[in-house]
């Protein structure tokens, strides 16, 4: 775990998809930086494992079962929050086993399923969180995109469409929220080792291994530093940006 210099004491940070992988790592980092963490996930077992693990470390975290693709569940979750969120990390998304087909062979149902969670779900969480943030005229929204959308990965059209749209949404949200001193940025990680990438074909892992400037595999911990920085006061004049964190696989 990298050194954590950001102080989030007394602030509530919402992390979606906190049950495993990158989401769990981000929730842990935020809590270790002093934040009270609202951990959201649609998988109750994984969510409880995360919360139990963090509480065993003496960290402040609460579990909220939430499928971010369902508007009523998102609204109920934000109604249950005891305090106004300072930050929201829109990490939840579908990536497991979504690739392999050219765009013309993707089922309509699969296309809609990916966009419902990855794009619409992020919009829903941001919508309800922002309603609370605007009153205080402060806050941080961070959307987890993907370098695959910038690279144009083949046989992933629905996934990269959702993540590319998320980058555009980030810019639009930043414009809408600038008046309220709320920043909105996106982070685009590369292929990150973890539960969500276990079923990705070996050829894609090899593609990254061959073409990264930095040759070691990417781990969830590699995304923590930029995430906590974007939650901090030091990033208060950065908004509408997409920051690629992939070891130099995509350079732009």
Secondary structure as UniProt FT lines:
FT   TURN            9..10
FT   STRAND          12..16
FT   TURN            17..19
FT   HELIX           21..32
FT   TURN            33..34
FT   STRAND          36..41
FT   HELIX           44..56
FT   TURN            57..58
FT   STRAND          61..65
FT   TURN            68..69
FT   HELIX           71..80
FT   STRAND          85..90
FT   TURN            96..97
FT   HELIX           103..105
FT   HELIX           108..115
FT   HELIX           116..121
FT   HELIX           122..136
FT   STRAND          139..144
FT   HELIX           147..151
FT   TURN            154..155
FT   HELIX           157..177
FT   HELIX           178..180
FT   STRAND          182..189
FT   STRAND          192..193
FT   HELIX           195..197
FT   TURN            198..199
FT   HELIX           202..211
FT   STRAND          218..219
FT   HELIX           220..223
FT   HELIX           224..231
FT   HELIX           233..235
FT   TURN            236..237
FT   STRAND          242..245
//
